[in-house]
Amino acid sequence: MAQYPLNILMILRSPVGGLYRHVIDLSDELGQRGHKVGIIYDARNGDLQTKQRIETMQSKPALGVHQVSMPRLLGAGDFFASLKIRALAKKLNAHILHGHGAKGGFNARIAKMITGGTVAVYTPHGGVLHYSPSGITGKILYGIERFLTKKTNAIIFESAFAKLSFEQQIGGFSGLATIVHNGLAPDEFIALPPKKESFDFAFVGEIRQLKGIHILLDALVDVKRKDGLGASLIIAGGGPDKEKIKQQIIDLELSDRAEMVGVKPARAVFEQARAVIVPSLAESLPYVVLEAAAAQKPVIATNVGGISEIFGPTSDALLPANNVEALKNAMQNNILNPDVANKEMQTRLEWVKETFSTEKMVNGIESVYQNAIADQRNS
């Protein structure tokens, strides 16, 4: 078994979105269980919720919150970042370096190689698999990942899809490889008040092409309410393609039907719409689908990544990605047949409530930490 309390450093590049939410939830619960946790990220990539999430933690990071510059593209800066993380790990007597995402995983494992005694755990959250294996960048990153995998004590996959994709693209892994789903807290399963539903649909997520919002806008053009007026959409989030999406809204003459509200808490956006749209072109195990299902909202989503694992018995309702016509028809059916959408939502709610909890998530990850430390001591 592991030494208690464990000193754990969570390492990630960009403190936004579902990956960051996962790190905060995990860190908070581990702290409440008596472990000491520190969080390392690149502050240049934060948003309005970066500090707010830390401030609302019940158990603040006992090992502190540290900002280390981590360039988006691979370069010499990554090795300097790893040296800084290694110094922090030594100073804080870290037992576990848990890297999240491609850059977090890179720096955690390089720091581990330099430090020696610590255990390196990696959760990809998609990671380098977001890159095409046929491109030059992809080939380089995949090669680096294959090397780093040999220096990793344990890999935690957030979905069966993520594990299978990793094995197919990177290869087998001789260490601990475990699937631990993301989870939600009990209070997230409380239904939202319907009286604030002023939009037909909601999109919550990063504003980038990979999330398929451009497909959603194309589909929205011809979707009508029962009174014949055009359906409406609230868009919450920030990201590199924000200006492109603003222009697309203008070009499609949707300015009076699609409203961008910036970065907002997911539930605050969900309560303003009747249904949630997740039109992603690629995903891992997106929190937004879990959150929408738990908030008792109908969800229209594409069949990418681990979304089918969240949809469970309702996975037949998933749509092909990058298909405007399929998305348009699903949105129209949602408006015309609300009873069908709500029945599907109830079935999904029970599945998510049973399968995806914060307690199960943290139990699984804590067990990985324990086993990884035991394996390293016995090796």
SVG drawing of the C-alpha trace seen along z (x, -y; Angstrom):
<svg xmlns="http://www.w3.org/2000/svg" viewBox="-47 -40 65 47">
<polyline fill="none" stroke="black" stroke-width="0.4" points="0.0,0.0 1.0,-3.6 2.6,-5.8 0.0,-8.2 -0.5,-11.0 0.7,-11.1 2.3,-14.2 0.8,-14.5 1.6,-17.0 -1.0,-17.5 0.6,-18.8 -1.2,-20.3 -0.7,-23.0 -4.0,-24.7 -6.3,-25.2 -9.5,-25.3 -12.3,-23.0 -13.1,-19.4 -9.4,-18.4 -9.1,-21.2 -12.4,-20.4 -11.2,-16.8 -7.9,-17.9 -9.8,-20.2 -12.4,-17.6 -9.7,-14.9 -7.4,-17.2 -10.3,-18.4 -11.4,-14.9 -7.8,-13.7 -7.2,-16.6 -10.3,-15.7 -9.0,-12.2 -5.8,-13.4 -3.4,-13.6 -1.4,-16.7 -1.9,-18.0 -0.2,-20.7 -1.3,-22.0 1.1,-23.1 -0.1,-24.8 0.7,-27.5 -1.2,-30.5 -1.1,-32.1 -3.8,-29.7 -6.3,-30.3 -9.8,-31.8 -12.4,-33.4 -13.0,-30.1 -9.4,-29.1 -9.0,-30.9 -12.7,-30.5 -12.5,-26.7 -9.6,-26.7 -11.3,-29.2 -14.4,-27.0 -12.4,-23.9 -13.3,-22.5 -9.8,-21.3 -7.3,-23.9 -4.1,-22.5 -1.8,-22.0 1.3,-21.9 0.3,-25.1 -0.6,-26.3 2.4,-26.9 2.7,-28.5 5.3,-27.1 5.6,-28.3 4.7,-25.4 4.8,-26.3 2.0,-24.8 4.4,-23.6 7.3,-21.2 10.6,-22.9 13.4,-23.8 11.0,-25.5 9.5,-22.1 12.8,-20.9 13.2,-24.1 9.6,-23.5 10.5,-19.9 13.5,-21.1 11.3,-23.6 8.8,-20.8 11.6,-18.5 12.8,-21.2 9.3,-21.6 8.9,-17.9 12.1,-17.7 11.3,-20.6 7.8,-19.3 8.9,-15.7 6.4,-14.5 5.5,-10.8 3.3,-11.1 3.7,-13.2 0.4,-13.0 0.5,-14.5 -2.7,-15.4 -2.9,-15.9 0.0,-15.8 2.1,-18.5 1.3,-17.6 2.2,-14.0 5.4,-15.0 6.6,-17.2 5.6,-14.8 7.5,-11.9 10.6,-13.9 10.7,-15.3 10.4,-11.8 13.3,-10.6 15.4,-13.5 14.2,-13.0 14.3,-9.3 12.3,-8.2 8.9,-9.6 6.1,-7.7 4.9,-9.1 1.2,-8.6 -0.3,-9.8 -3.9,-10.5 -3.9,-11.4 -7.3,-13.1 -6.7,-12.6 -3.2,-13.9 -1.0,-13.3 -3.8,-11.2 -5.5,-14.5 -2.8,-14.6 -2.9,-12.7 -0.3,-9.8 0.4,-10.4 1.5,-14.0 5.1,-15.1 4.1,-16.6 2.1,-13.5 4.9,-11.1 7.3,-13.1 4.9,-13.3 3.9,-9.6 7.6,-8.7 8.2,-10.8 5.1,-9.2 6.4,-5.7 9.6,-6.6 7.9,-8.2 5.5,-5.3 8.5,-3.2 9.2,-5.7 5.7,-5.7 4.5,-3.8 0.8,-3.9 -1.6,-5.2 -5.1,-6.1 -7.6,-6.1 -10.8,-8.0 -12.7,-5.7 -12.4,-2.4 -12.2,-4.3 -9.2,-6.2 -7.4,-3.0 -8.1,-1.2 -7.0,-4.3 -3.8,-4.5 -3.0,-0.8 -3.7,-1.0 -1.7,-4.2 1.1,-4.0 1.3,-0.3 1.1,1.8 2.0,0.7 3.7,3.0 2.9,1.0 -0.4,0.4 -3.1,-0.5 -6.5,-1.2 -9.8,-2.7 -11.3,-5.2 -14.3,-7.2 -14.8,-10.8 -17.4,-11.4 -19.9,-13.9 -20.9,-14.9 -24.4,-14.1 -25.6,-17.7 -25.0,-17.8 -27.9,-15.4 -30.4,-18.0 -32.8,-19.0 -32.6,-22.6 -35.7,-24.9 -37.4,-25.0 -38.7,-28.6 -35.4,-30.1 -35.4,-28.2 -35.3,-31.1 -33.2,-29.2 -33.9,-26.0 -30.4,-24.7 -27.1,-25.3 -23.5,-24.7 -20.9,-24.7 -17.2,-24.1 -14.1,-25.4 -14.6,-27.5 -12.4,-25.5 -13.0,-23.5 -12.5,-20.2 -15.7,-20.8 -17.8,-21.1 -19.5,-24.3 -19.3,-25.4 -21.3,-22.3 -23.8,-23.2 -24.3,-26.7 -24.8,-25.3 -27.4,-22.9 -29.2,-25.6 -30.0,-27.7 -33.0,-25.5 -34.2,-24.3 -37.6,-25.8 -39.7,-26.0 -43.3,-24.8 -44.5,-28.4 -42.3,-28.6 -39.7,-30.9 -36.0,-29.9 -34.7,-27.9 -32.3,-29.7 -28.9,-28.8 -26.8,-30.0 -23.0,-29.5 -20.8,-29.5 -17.0,-29.2 -13.8,-30.7 -11.1,-29.5 -8.9,-30.1 -11.8,-30.1 -14.0,-32.6 -13.7,-35.3 -14.3,-32.8 -17.5,-31.7 -18.7,-35.3 -18.1,-35.9 -19.9,-32.7 -22.9,-33.8 -23.0,-37.0 -22.5,-35.3 -25.4,-32.9 -27.6,-35.7 -28.0,-34.1 -27.3,-37.1 -30.8,-37.2 -30.8,-33.5 -27.3,-32.6 -25.8,-34.4 -22.3,-34.0 -22.0,-34.7 -18.3,-33.9 -17.1,-31.5 -19.9,-30.6 -20.5,-27.7 -22.2,-24.8 -25.3,-24.5 -25.9,-28.3 -26.0,-27.9 -28.0,-24.6 -30.8,-26.2 -31.3,-28.7 -32.0,-26.0 -34.3,-23.1 -31.6,-20.8 -27.8,-20.6 -25.8,-20.0 -22.4,-18.3 -21.4,-18.3 -17.7,-17.3 -15.5,-15.9 -13.3,-14.2 -13.5,-13.7 -12.2,-11.6 -14.8,-11.5 -16.3,-15.0 -17.6,-16.3 -20.2,-18.5 -22.1,-15.3 -22.1,-14.0 -23.1,-17.4 -25.9,-17.9 -27.2,-14.3 -27.0,-14.9 -28.8,-18.2 -31.7,-16.3 -31.4,-17.9 -31.9,-16.1 -28.5,-15.8 -27.9,-15.6 -24.3,-14.4 -22.0,-12.9 -20.7,-9.3 -17.0,-10.2 -14.6,-9.2 -16.1,-7.8 -19.5,-9.5 -21.2,-6.2 -20.0,-5.0 -21.8,-8.0 -25.0,-7.4 -25.0,-3.7 -28.4,-2.3 -29.3,-5.4 -26.2,-5.2 -28.3,-4.4 -29.3,-8.1 -25.7,-9.3 -25.1,-11.0 -22.3,-10.7 -19.7,-13.5 -19.3,-16.3 -22.8,-15.7 -24.9,-18.8 -28.0,-17.0 -28.0,-14.4 -27.6,-17.1 -30.3,-19.3 -32.8,-16.4 -32.0,-15.5 -32.5,-19.1 -35.7,-19.4 -37.0,-16.1 -36.1,-17.3 -38.4,-20.3 -41.2,-18.4 -41.1,-15.4 -40.2,-16.6 -41.8,-13.6 -39.5,-11.2 -36.5,-13.4 -37.4,-13.5 -38.0,-9.7 -34.5,-9.1 -33.1,-11.7 -34.6,-9.8 -33.1,-6.5 -29.7,-8.2 -29.9,-9.9 -30.3,-6.6 -27.3,-5.1 -25.0,-8.1 -26.1,-8.3 -25.2,-4.7 -21.9,-4.7 -20.2,-8.1 -19.6,-9.4 -16.7,-11.4 -16.4,-8.8 -15.9,-6.0 -13.4,-8.1 -11.2,-9.0 -11.4,-5.5 -10.1,-4.2 -7.3,-6.7 -6.2,-6.4 -5.9,-2.7 -3.7,-3.3 -1.4,-5.5 -1.1,-2.8 -0.4,0.0 2.1,-2.1 4.1,-2.9 4.0,0.7 5.2,1.9 8.1,-0.6 9.2,0.4 9.2,4.1 11.0,3.6"/>
</svg>
